[in-house]
Amino acid sequence: MHLEATSSTSAAATAEKATGVSLRAVTKKYGPVVAVQDISIDVAAGTYCCLLGPSGCGKTTTLRMIAGHEEITYGDVFIGGRRVNALPPVKRDTAMVFQSYALFPHKTVWDNVDFGLKMQRLDRQARRQRVGEILDIVGLSDFAQRKPDNLSGGQQQRVALARALVTRPQVLLLDEPLSALDETLRVRTRGELRRLQKQFGLTFIQVTHAQDEAFSLSDQIVVMGDGHVDQVGTPQRIFNRPASRFVANFMGDNNLFEGNVTQVEADGEVAIAQLEVPQLGKFTCQAEVAPDVGMEAAFCIRADRMQVTRRGELPEQTTNHLSARITAIEFTGYITRVALLAEATGQELLYKARTQDWLARDLQEGQVVELYWTTEAANFLSH
Ligand SMILES: Nc1ncnc2c1ncn2[C@@H]1O[C@H](COP(=O)(O)OP(=O)(O)OP(=O)(O)O)[C@@H](O)[C@H]1O
């Protein structure tokens, strides 16, 4: 897409209109099936938000309720502060980009993009200007007279985007818009989507099950699991400070330990919790909210935040450490992944290091090593 070649007037006009989306205690039931349960989300104007979660967790249903394609069972949806529950999709100032693109096969690219404007009953001259402008922005001016079947997947995706943007919505809703593209194109299109969102200053809400997509695109990620919202935060926060066992597991490469809270200390903005893990001893971790002493809870430590050393060579005053046996070493290129078993419990563990650093340690399969980490690197999980 040639985004530089945009019309600044239309982008500015849209940016002024940009608005936020709020869901309040929204539930969706399909007969006895509860697809989405009691979710509340605030997406500020101009935010790129991704709804991230495994298959069947309710992401698409949530998006469709915002768009107005799905009735809300309980709760309210607000767009720009206006309650839109009873409004049909066309009156919500949203536009949707579907996974399948849903283009008209018998219409040209130009007519596909023009269609929404015709529905809005814009006069011919205004339509011609807006369609020409948006095709230029997405780099499809030379393809205006082609039919969708004669375009590549990436080009079809751009037609779908152009068709959504040409109506100048306040909010763009995207349902897995990159899933039909191959890996290289997906990565390239990610960058283009992000640039487009920034350029127009619009609110984007996108459904994805791909973590890397959510990380690279979003200002805000809503992690969903089983119809609930599990955590909302920036990509960095979700990655570094998962709030729950579910999020820690979904992010992958996390080692989780179950125990009881034995001590809590406030440390400025955060709390330091000590947990006793059966057979492994006491460990300290960082907690966003001070937990109650005695409660059952867990903490996680990411595979790349641990350090490894030979037995007997543990640095002095290391609070968090355990012995583990190396069971497999997997070279993946830049990174080496090391599988281990905790000596005391047999729990499977994962350690990751830069291959260069790992090779310098000269450790072998079958060897017992010490894994250790700082309090700050370990993260308390309340649920
Ligand atoms: N029309 C329907 N009738 C009955 N159940 C439905 C209907 N649509 C969705 N569901 C159910 O609601 C739940 C949430 O579905 P939804 O499509 O929102 O999930 P999702 O997170 O978008 O999944 P995916 O990534 O696979 O698209 C699932 O259990 C699904 O089977």
The ligand as an SDF file (V2000), in Angstrom:
LIG
                    3D

 31 33  0  0  0  0  0  0  0  0999 V2000
  -24.7070  -19.0550   16.1320 N   0  0  0  0  0  0  0  0  0  0  0  0
  -24.2450  -19.7530   17.1590 C   0  0  0  0  0  0  0  0  0  0  0  0
  -25.0030  -20.6810   17.7810 N   0  0  0  0  0  0  0  0  0  0  0  0
  -24.5450  -21.3730   18.8410 C   0  0  0  0  0  0  0  0  0  0  0  0
  -23.3150  -21.2320   19.3800 N   0  0  0  0  0  0  0  0  0  0  0  0
  -22.5040  -20.3250   18.7950 C   0  0  0  0  0  0  0  0  0  0  0  0
  -22.9230  -19.5570   17.6550 C   0  0  0  0  0  0  0  0  0  0  0  0
  -21.8730  -18.7360   17.3140 N   0  0  0  0  0  0  0  0  0  0  0  0
  -20.8760  -18.9990   18.1880 C   0  0  0  0  0  0  0  0  0  0  0  0
  -21.2500  -19.9620   19.0730 N   0  0  0  0  0  0  0  0  0  0  0  0
  -20.4430  -20.4950   20.1750 C   0  0  0  0  0  0  0  0  0  0  0  0
  -20.0170  -19.4100   20.9840 O   0  0  0  0  0  0  0  0  0  0  0  0
  -18.6820  -19.6010   21.4260 C   0  0  0  0  0  0  0  0  0  0  0  0
  -17.8300  -18.4130   20.9960 C   0  0  0  0  0  0  0  0  0  0  0  0
  -17.7110  -18.3980   19.5760 O   0  0  0  0  0  0  0  0  0  0  0  0
  -16.8740  -17.2970   18.8010 P   0  0  0  0  0  0  0  0  0  0  0  0
  -17.0250  -17.5750   17.3500 O   0  0  0  0  0  0  0  0  0  0  0  0
  -17.2200  -15.9630   19.3000 O   0  0  0  0  0  0  0  0  0  0  0  0
  -15.3950  -17.6450   19.2820 O   0  0  0  0  0  0  0  0  0  0  0  0
  -14.0050  -17.1400   18.7120 P   0  0  0  0  0  0  0  0  0  0  0  0
  -13.1660  -16.8470   19.9020 O   0  0  0  0  0  0  0  0  0  0  0  0
  -14.1980  -16.0490   17.7460 O   0  0  0  0  0  0  0  0  0  0  0  0
  -13.4610  -18.4370   17.9790 O   0  0  0  0  0  0  0  0  0  0  0  0
  -12.6520  -18.6130   16.5940 P   0  0  0  0  0  0  0  0  0  0  0  0
  -11.2910  -18.0040   16.8270 O   0  0  0  0  0  0  0  0  0  0  0  0
  -12.6220  -20.0960   16.4150 O   0  0  0  0  0  0  0  0  0  0  0  0
  -13.4550  -17.8950   15.5400 O   0  0  0  0  0  0  0  0  0  0  0  0
  -18.2250  -20.9330   20.8710 C   0  0  0  0  0  0  0  0  0  0  0  0
  -18.4010  -21.9120   21.8430 O   0  0  0  0  0  0  0  0  0  0  0  0
  -19.1690  -21.1430   19.6840 C   0  0  0  0  0  0  0  0  0  0  0  0
  -19.3260  -22.5110   19.4360 O   0  0  0  0  0  0  0  0  0  0  0  0
  1  2  1  0
  2  3  1  0
  2  7  2  0
  3  4  2  0
  4  5  1  0
  5  6  2  0
  6  7  1  0
  6 10  1  0
  7  8  1  0
  8  9  2  0
  9 10  1  0
 10 11  1  0
 11 12  1  0
 11 30  1  0
 12 13  1  0
 13 14  1  0
 13 28  1  0
 14 15  1  0
 15 16  1  0
 16 17  2  0
 16 18  1  0
 16 19  1  0
 19 20  1  0
 20 21  2  0
 20 22  1  0
 20 23  1  0
 23 24  1  0
 24 25  2  0
 24 26  1  0
 24 27  1  0
 28 29  1  0
 28 30  1  0
 30 31  1  0
M  END
$$$$
